[in-house]
Amino acid sequence: MTADQALRAAVARLGAAGIESAARDARRLLAHALGVAPDRLTLHLADALTAPQAAAFDAALAARAARQPVSQIVGARDFWGRGFRVTRDTLDPRPETETLVAAALEGAFLRVLDLGTGTGCILLSLLADRPMASGLGVDLSPAALAVARDNAVALGVAARAEFAVSDWWGAVAGRFDLIVSNPPYIAADEMAGLAPEVRDWEPHLALSPGGDGLDAYRALLAGAGAHLAPGGRLMVEIGPTQGPAVAAMMAESGLARVLVRPDLDGRDRVVIGHGPA
């Protein structure tokens, strides 16, 4: 069987399994099975699949039909123009989170803290774009931190990135010009409605704090004052309905010039607050 024939059969198989992005996913998984870059796949469609390649492709398709995310199957996801290792121990870096990175890069910073760092995609993207900056990423999951450390090495910023196991502020010392976080913010009653790729495959610890979904922001704001440098910025990702509530919480905590930024789809995505000068 040629790669092209395998691809056509794979699209039909994933479509029958209810995968809306069947064609795109099948191409990405085939490129992974062949060991070629996705943008080079067309050049290999006339090639005959070897037995190991066919077996790898079949296993990948079975996993995707079971609704495992493509990023977990191939072990990587592109974010902010760079590749990040992804596992079941981490959230899948999403395009909307790039809104936070873009906003952070609009201002100056030398020392950055990422609370709940996961893959490290936010922290490491910032350090890669700011060669003079250094930072600390904390997470409650040692397995997630192992992934973040690997990503730091791969991106060439390991010398400027520290990592620590911490339940928010427990292992954090000092002050930071910039504090960022994409915390768990899915309310408990929203979990059942998530896509299977998220609900069944990503770590619930990183998805939901339970209750109304705002507990993580309460914890973040409880410690931000002690760790935000004078005039520093606190930036958090939010769910699209949480902007007013989180902005009010920031203002009540003493942060100034609080504003809500939308993502490229026009949905509220990031809340920004400034510490006293």
Sequence and secondary structure as in RCSB ss.txt:
>XXXX:A:sequence
MTADQALRAAVARLGAAGIESAARDARRLLAHALGVAPDRLTLHLADALTAPQAAAFDAALAARAARQPVSQIVG
ARDFWGRGFRVTRDTLDPRPETETLVAAALEGAFLRVLDLGTGTGCILLSLLADRPMASGLGVDLSPAALAVARD
NAVALGVAARAEFAVSDWWGAVAGRFDLIVSNPPYIAADEMAGLAPEVRDWEPHLALSPGGDGLDAYRALLAGAG
AHLAPGGRLMVEIGPTQGPAVAAMMAESGLARVLVRPDLDGRDRVVIGHGPA
>XXXX:A:secstr
 BHHHHHHHHHHHHHHTT TTHHHHHHHHHHHHHTS GGGGGGGTTSB  HHHHHHHHHHHHHHHTT  HHHHHT
EEEETTEEEE  TTS    GGGHHHHHHHTTS  SEEEEES TT HHHHHHHHH TT EEEEEES HHHHHHHHH
HHHHTT GGGEEEEE STTTT  S EEEEEE      GGGGGGS HHHHTTS HHHH  STTS HHHHHHHHHHH
HHEEEEEEEEEE  TT HHHHHHHHHHTT EEEEEEE TTS EEEEEEE   
